[in-house]
Amino acid sequence: MDISRTRPPFTADERTQLVAWLNMQRGIVLWKCEGLSEEDAHRAVLPSSPRMTMAGLLAHLRWTENTWFEVMFLGRPADGPQFDREDEDADMLTGGLTLPQLMEEYERQCAVSDRIIAEHPLDRTGTPHPDFRVADASLRWMVLHMIEETARHAGHADAIRELLDGRVGYF
């Protein structure tokens, strides 16, 4: 998958711009993982957020993409760790996966999300779900939310990386 850290053209159509902005944020998250040791990828640096590691962020973002595009939009079963009612941060658990494996899973999930976005009108709403009212949102709303969610966590990744080894940079 080609996740670029390039801004979209100023005059591209709406879908192109939305996906490009999302891919830019995805690319920043992946870039922040480059060159990290396995130990650092799983090391918590925020005392009050022990699961907020680079590896945990990747796992969370992978499951968040799944939630919005596969579960809320397409109506697939809500059976991932992000739906664990006992542990609201279960989607940040890495299950013993290495950083390269987590990066690969995230990229694979992003490719699935991109196919879903490409194949449906932005005005189409998600599949009604008895437990999730947000499934009524349009695909456009979901893509915009994923841009916001991914950008928020790209900021977390930036701070975590600086705390881990001093590496800084925007893109």
HUVENKA-V72228 format. One record per run of one state. SS is the DSSP state (H for helix, E for strand, - for the rest). FROM is the first residue (numbers start at 1). TO is the last residue. If there is no record, write none. Layout:
SS|FROM|TO / SS|FROM|TO
//
This chain:
-|1|13 / H|14|33 / -|34|37 / H|38|41 / -|42|53 / H|54|73 / -|74|80 / H|81|83 / -|84|89 / H|90|92 / -|93|98 / H|99|119 / -|120|124 / E|125|125 / -|126|128 / E|129|129 / -|130|131 / E|132|132 / H|133|136 / -|137|137 / E|138|138 / H|139|165 / -|166|171
//
